[in-house]
């Protein structure tokens, strides 16, 4: 059955990659409801809580009517254009250029080798001048690309044609798509490049994989096959928990770069960006990160895209949308996504332990949990997480990391009280059944904190856990990871514990950068003995009069100095200062897991897939 058309056609042309500019068009047919047609750019996308200004990249805006006559247009507000219509205007065509140079999963990027396009940062959306109901009708999307390029997108293909593009008259291929409504139109991606797209079926659902390397490096065939096999394992483990989804066709776009990393989920797709070493043989840590990021973004199909904060059911992408629940939607996704990696077999237990140690080192290095709760961190994501500075982690926390650890503590207690029958993963599945989009028989779409708490306390073993959840989310206190791991028969120990009689080296408690013969402080760690006198961007020039022009030189100068005073020469704003400070030994935080674990641990990491 055909859908009702919105009468809006969205166009892009990617055939001039050397210019790094996209040619963009929007055709809107009447009827019009006003003498003004106002078009706004969306300013954020779900999953990235930061206001962006795509209009800053726009040039050469032109508006014409059905006869090609120019229509008056002017800027409105910070993110909009207003077009003056005449009484006989029956159709409007808007065209403009868009600079696409930001190599990020959250932006447009165009060069001579590929296009990565995000609709919210490409097309204006009509907010005045047409009936608003038209936005939830079917839209037409057309991409004109160089010949030989093929697109990966969750839009529905309606064919292609060869020839000149409508916007540039350049030769190429026009790929045609439809999208059924506003949200599915905006919450999408298009990756277009000459590389082949792999497609295969897992549990009756089709998965597509499209890769692009920013430097043109050829991906190792064996590593690619390994990744596809591990994708299968991860997908099946998700299905074992949540059930096989009703939706089909999931698109994974992987960008391989020199050193950039990030991921962003979309409805039925993801773009994940990692250093290319992740698919080069011998780089096991980087490969482990690739599998983790894929699992995290795939899990968002349930925990963000279908199960949403109730106030996110209808996004207003012009304004900030705050939620106190990002500890659940991001922290919970980080925790469960990695648990599903190890349960599926895509990770080994040793992989999980290594990654857990990495997280615990981050957790113990900073002390923001004394001043910010998980709920506060979630609410303030717009002004904190994406706007970090050298002092951020002294008073702020990551709802990703700390939310993950807090939910792990809650999970262990729920398992203890239910005698291992249920955990927080079952809570996630139950919340989907009660409150997620595209589920049958839901109680009410969208969740609130009360919904999460109520569902938790209704589960076996959860009746008395409401107060624990309250404390974990609202108290300014770190989760008790020692007790959590003890439940599983594991101990947290220092990564490199001091041996009896071993010389204690001095510790400054700072993160450092070494470049051009200079060692510079970038931030402080918890308990730093020089926090009061050495600031970020200061250069450490010498220790006890000996020049420290490299990391090794600084490390050598602090050997055996723990518990003693040293003279620290620093350059602050170009002026030399000497400070006498008492140096301490490095904290012996418990970050590494010791022990084989008990039966509860073995059950915890066991697959739920049935053979």
C-alpha positions, 0 to 999 in steps of 0.5 A: 500500500502506497503512503501519502506523499508529503510533496517534498523532495530532498536533493543532494549532489556529491559529484564535486568532492574536490571542492568539499561542498555539497550541492543541496536542494529542497523542492516543496510543492503547494499548497502553502498556508502563509505568505512566508515559508520559514525553514529551520535547520535542526540543531542537534541529533539524539545521541549527541547532546550538543547544539550545533549550527549547520547553517554556518556551513551554508552559502549561495542560498537561492529560492525560486518558484515553479517558473524559475523566478527568484523569491526574496529570502532573508535570514531569520533567527540563528538557524533559519531562512524566510522566503516570501511567497506570492499568491500564485506560488505553487512550488518552491525550489531552494538550493544552496552549497554546504561545506562538508569538511568535518570528519566526525560521526556527527557531521557531513564529510565529502571528498573525492573518495566518499560522502557521509551525510547526516540529514539534520545537518544537510536540509532545512525543515519547513516550520511555517508555510505548510501544513505541519502534518505533511512532515509525517508523510512520505518524503522523497530523497535523491542523491546524485553521486559519482559513477561507481559509488554505491550508497548505504542507508536505511532509507528505502530504495526506489531505483536509480538512474544515470545521467546529469545531476539536477543540481550540478549537471555533472554526470553520475548516478542518481540514487532515489529513496523514500522515507515514511515520516519526519523522524525516520527521515531525520534519524538516518545516514547516507554513506556513499563510496566505491567500496562494496557493501556486504549484506547477510542475514542473521536470525532472519534479519538482514545486516549491511556493512559498508567501510571507508578508510580516510587514507585509502588503506585496504582492509585486511580480508581476514580481519574483515571476516573475523569482524563479520563473524563477531557481529553475528555473535553480538547480534544473536546475543542481543536477540537472545535477550530482547527477542528477534526484532520486527524491523529488518535491514540494519546498516553498519558504517565503519570509518577507519581513520588515523586516530579518531574515534566515535560512534553514533546510533541512528534508527536501524543504523550506526556510524562508528569511527575508529583508528584503522589499526582495529582491522589490522592483524596484531592489534587486539586492543583496538579490535576489542574496541571495535567490537565493543563500539559496534555492540554499544551502538547496536544495543541503542536500537532498543535502549534509545531508539525504541525505549526512550525518555518520555519527553524524547518521544517527540523530538524538538531538534531546535532546542535542548532536550534535557533528561535525567536518565542518560545514566540509563540510556548511555551508562546502561548501554555501555555496561550491557553492550560489553556484557553481551560481547563477552556472553556472545563469545565475540570477546573472551573473558580476558578481553572483558577483564582488560576493558574493565581495568581500563575503565577502573583506571579512569574511574579512580583517577578523577574525583568528580563523584563527590560533587555531581550525581548521575542524575545531575550529570545526565541533566547537564550533559549539554553544558558539561560532557561535550564542553570539557576542559582541564578541570572538568573531571574534578567536579563532573563525572561521565554518565557513561562510565559512572552509570555503567559501574553503578548499574553493575553494582545494582545488577549484582545486588539484584542477582544476589536477592533473586538467587541469580534468576534475574539481573538488570539486563532482564530489567532492560528487556522488561522496560522494552516490553512495557514502554518501547516503540514497536512493541505490542501491548505496551503499558505506555510509551516512553519511560520516566525514572518512576517507571524504571524504579517501579519495574525494578521493585516489581521484579523478583529480588527487587522489592527492596531495591528502590532506595538503592537505585535512588542512592546510586542515581542521586547521591554524590558518591562513587559506587562500591565496586569492591563489594560488587566484584566480591559477589562474583568471587573476584578481588580488585587489586592494584595493576602493579602492586609494590613488592616488599622492599621495592623503591617507591618512585615519586608521583606528581598526579598529573596527565602530561603531554610531551612535544618539542622537548617540552613536558606540559601538564594537561590536567590533574588526577585525584590526590595530586601533590602539585594541584595547588601550584602547577596548572594545566598548560604549565611546562615542567622545566626541571626537577632539583635543577635537572632539565626534564625535556622528555617523559623519560627524563621526568620519570628518571628524576622522580625515581626514589623520591616518594616521601621526599621534597623536591624543587620543581621548576615550572614555566607558567605563562612564560615566567619561571617559578620554583616550587618546593613540594613533597612528592608522594608515591602513586596511589595503589587503586584497586583496578585489576581483577584477581581470581577465577570467579565463582559460579555466580560469575560464570553464570553472569558471563554465560550466553543466553543463546539456545543452541 
